[in-house]
Amino acid sequence: MTDRAVTPDPQPAGRAALLAAARAELAQVGVGGLSLRAVARRAGVSHAAPKYHFSHRAGLLSALAAEGFAALARGVDAVVAAPGPPIQRLTAAGRAYLRYARDEPELFDLMYRPELLSAGDPVLLAAKRRAFQGLARVVREIRSDLRTDVDADTVVLLAWATVHGIAVLLRDQALGAAEDAAHSEVLADALVKAFGHLAAQPADGA
């Protein structure tokens, strides 16, 4: 499903302004309560204004998700590009992922709700691919120094699955009780660090 052409609103709100209003609405009511009409009301424009840029709710949500993946990519890339051994930067990338999931819980949830987004949206797909390039790069650096038959793509996928799983466990308070949130954060950090060291080990028999 893609955005279709619509009749421009006489005084359309800018796309950036509408996305900012949508971000604020998402943070307040969650994805279940977000609507084009509510976004227009928050932006102070007519209820038809969002349709100048987004012909349907999924188009708006996809644009929000794309912004989320872009921000995630910036956070991961910043630590991956820092000086230091690959294992250190891989652990830092995992921590950056967890930090983003913690700081942007509603947006993070939306990013992984494909049933709410426009399948095949090119901007969203590009942003999603970009978000994992930094992680993939540092994993491949680690694997290139090892004699192992485990290919880098498999380890990249495992790295993502591991850190994403930890992020979801943190979100759902499954790593500890709500009143023990600090302990949960420490445990999550230890898990990311442990995975980084495991990823840097050669396969048995290598």
C-alpha positions in Angstrom: 0.0 0.0 0.0 1.5 3.4 -1.0 0.4 6.9 -0.6 -1.9 8.1 -3.4 -2.1 11.6 -4.8 -4.6 13.9 -2.9 -5.9 17.3 -3.3 -3.6 19.8 -1.5 -5.0 21.6 1.5 -5.2 25.3 0.9 -2.9 25.9 3.9 -1.1 22.6 4.4 1.0 22.0 7.5 4.6 21.2 6.6 5.6 17.5 6.6 8.2 18.1 9.4 5.6 19.9 11.6 3.1 17.1 11.1 5.7 14.5 12.0 6.7 16.4 15.1 3.0 16.5 16.1 2.7 12.8 15.4 5.7 12.1 17.6 4.2 14.0 20.5 0.9 12.3 20.0 2.6 8.9 19.9 4.4 9.6 23.1 1.2 10.6 24.8 -1.4 8.1 23.6 0.7 5.3 22.1 0.2 3.9 18.6 -3.3 2.6 19.3 -4.6 6.1 20.0 -2.8 7.9 17.2 -5.0 9.2 14.3 -4.6 11.6 11.4 -7.3 13.8 12.9 -5.6 13.9 16.3 -2.3 14.8 14.7 -3.9 17.6 12.7 -5.6 18.9 15.9 -2.2 18.9 17.8 -0.5 20.7 14.8 -3.3 23.3 14.8 -4.4 22.7 11.2 -7.5 21.4 9.5 -8.3 17.7 9.8 -7.6 17.4 6.0 -4.1 18.9 6.2 -2.2 15.6 6.9 -3.6 14.1 3.8 -1.6 16.5 1.8 1.5 14.4 2.8 -0.1 11.2 4.0 -3.1 9.7 2.4 -3.7 7.2 5.2 -2.6 6.4 8.7 -0.2 3.7 7.6 1.7 6.3 5.5 2.1 8.6 8.5 3.2 5.7 10.8 5.7 4.5 8.2 7.2 8.0 8.1 7.5 8.0 11.8 9.1 4.5 11.8 11.6 5.6 9.2 12.6 8.5 11.4 13.0 6.1 14.3 15.3 3.8 12.3 17.3 6.8 11.1 17.9 7.9 14.7 18.8 4.4 15.7 21.4 4.3 12.9 22.9 7.6 14.0 23.3 6.3 17.6 24.8 2.9 16.5 27.1 4.5 13.9 28.5 7.0 16.3 29.9 4.3 18.6 30.9 1.9 15.8 33.0 4.7 14.2 34.8 5.4 17.5 38.4 4.3 17.9 38.9 1.0 19.7 39.0 -2.8 19.1 36.0 -4.3 17.3 34.8 -6.3 20.3 34.6 -3.0 22.3 32.7 -1.3 19.5 30.3 -4.2 19.1 29.5 -4.1 22.8 29.0 -0.3 22.5 26.6 -0.8 19.5 24.5 -3.2 21.6 24.4 -0.6 24.4 23.4 2.1 21.9 20.5 -0.1 20.7 19.3 -0.7 24.3 19.6 2.9 25.1 17.4 3.9 22.1 14.8 1.3 23.0 14.7 2.6 26.6 14.6 6.3 25.6 12.0 6.0 22.8 9.7 3.2 23.9 6.6 4.1 21.8 8.6 4.8 18.7 10.7 1.7 19.1 7.5 -0.4 19.4 6.1 1.2 16.3 9.2 0.4 14.3 8.6 -3.3 14.8 4.9 -3.4 14.1 4.8 -4.2 10.3 1.1 -4.8 10.4 0.6 -1.1 11.1 3.1 0.1 8.4 3.0 0.4 4.6 4.6 -2.7 3.2 7.2 -1.9 0.7 7.5 1.8 1.6 10.9 2.6 0.0 11.9 5.3 2.5 11.1 3.0 5.5 12.9 0.0 3.9 16.0 2.1 3.2 16.1 3.5 6.7 15.7 0.0 8.2 18.6 -1.3 6.2 20.7 1.7 7.1 20.1 1.1 10.8 21.9 -2.3 10.7 24.9 -1.3 8.5 27.0 -0.2 11.4 26.4 -3.3 13.4 27.1 -5.5 10.4 30.3 -3.6 9.7 31.8 -4.3 13.1 30.7 -7.9 13.2 32.4 -8.5 9.9 35.6 -6.9 11.3 35.5 -9.4 14.1 34.7 -12.5 11.9 37.4 -11.6 9.3 40.1 -12.2 12.0 38.9 -15.7 12.9 39.2 -19.0 11.3 35.6 -20.2 11.4 32.9 -21.5 9.1 30.2 -19.4 10.7 29.5 -16.7 8.1 29.3 -13.1 9.0 25.7 -12.6 7.9 24.6 -15.3 10.3 26.4 -13.6 13.2 25.0 -10.2 12.2 21.5 -11.6 12.4 22.3 -13.3 15.7 23.7 -10.1 17.1 20.6 -8.2 16.2 18.3 -10.9 17.5 20.2 -11.0 20.8 20.2 -7.3 21.5 16.6 -6.8 20.3 15.5 -9.7 22.6 17.2 -8.1 25.5 15.5 -4.7 24.7 12.1 -6.4 24.6 12.8 -8.2 27.9 13.7 -4.9 29.5 10.6 -3.2 28.1 8.4 -6.0 29.5 10.2 -5.9 32.8 11.1 -9.5 32.4 14.7 -9.1 33.6 13.5 -8.0 37.0 10.7 -6.4 39.0 9.8 -2.8 38.2 11.2 -1.6 41.5 14.5 -3.3 40.5 14.9 -1.4 37.2 18.5 -0.5 38.0 19.5 -4.1 38.4 17.7 -4.9 35.1 19.8 -2.3 33.3 23.0 -3.7 34.8 22.0 -7.3 33.8 21.1 -6.2 30.3 24.5 -4.5 29.9 26.2 -7.7 31.1 24.3 -9.8 28.6 25.3 -7.5 25.7 28.9 -7.6 26.8 28.9 -11.4 27.1 27.4 -11.7 23.7 30.2 -9.5 22.2 32.8 -11.8 23.7 31.1 -14.9 22.4 30.8 -13.5 18.9 34.5 -13.0 18.9 35.3 -16.7 19.6 36.1 -19.1 16.8 33.8 -22.0 16.2 34.7 -25.4 17.6 37.4 -27.0 15.6 38.5 -23.8 14.0 
